[in-house]
């Protein structure tokens, strides 16, 4: 296992975890409960961390998180669900019609 990154808070950590798992990158969330120990433990050691199960996924995981943090491009176009054909706006990552996940590397 290898630490990929520290998140600024637990909500963002869970979002990043979901984005990576949706892309098929096995990962785990560590330090989810250490915020309460801040003061006894240095603050930088209490942040939630995303750990990769397989360190060979590091480059792919970093690319996926960079895209997730950036959000859709200003000129991003709607996408079509490959399963049911539903048209979706670019900010959506899951089809509301059939729950099929959008490929995060698909433009």
N, C-alpha and C positions, 0 to 999 in steps of 0.2 A: 504494500500500500504506500501511497505517496500523497502528501498534502498538496492540493492544487492551489488553494487560496483561503484567505480569511475574509469573512463578510463583515460589513459594518454593523449589522444587526441580524436578529433571528429571522425576521420577515424576509429580508433579502436573501439570506442563506437558504431558506426553504424555496424561494423562487428559483434561485440558481440550481438547487438540487433537482427541482422538477424539470427545468429546462434540459439539464444534462441527461436525466433519466429518460425523458421523452426522446432524446436523440440516440438513446441506446448506450449511453456511457455509464457503466456501473460505478456508483459512488456512494459515499456515506457522509452523514453530517455528524461532526464531533463538536464537543464543547457547548452543546445547546443549553446546558443549565449552569454554566460557570459564571454567568453575569452576576449572580447573587454573591459570588465569592470575591468580587472586585474589591480591592483594598487589602484583603488578605493575600491575594494573588495579583501580580502586576496586571494592569488593565489590558495591555497588549496580548497577554496570555489567556484572557477570558473571552475573546471574540470567537463566534462560531466559525468552524472551519469545514471546508469541503475537502474530502479525501477521496482519491481515485483508488478503486480496487486494483486496477492494472495500470502501472505507470506508463505503459506504452500508449495510453489514451491521452497523455498530457497535451500534446500539440492540438489534437482535435478538440479537447475540452476547452482549452484556452480560446480557440477560434469561436467556439459556440458561445462562450460567456461574453466575449467581446461583442458579438452580434446582438446578444440579448441585452447588454447594457446600452448599446447604441439605439436599439428599437428599429422600427421600420424606417426606411429612407423616406424623405419628404415626398418623393415622386414614386413611392412604392405602389404597385398595382394590386388590385384584388386577386385572389387565387381561387382555383377550382379544386374542390375535394376530389382526390383520385378514386375514392370509393363510391360516392353517390352523385358527384357532379354539381354539388351546391357551390354557388359563388359566395366567397367570403372576403371581407375587408382585410387589408394587409396586417393589421395589428392582431388578428385572431390566429391562434396557433392550433386550435382544435375545431373541427367542424361541429356546429351546433345541431346539424341534422342527424349525423350518424356517429359522432364522437371520434372520428378518425383524426389522428394527429398529423399536423403538417410537418413535412420533412424540414428541419431547421436550416439545412444547407440548400434547400430548394428556393430558387428565385422566381 
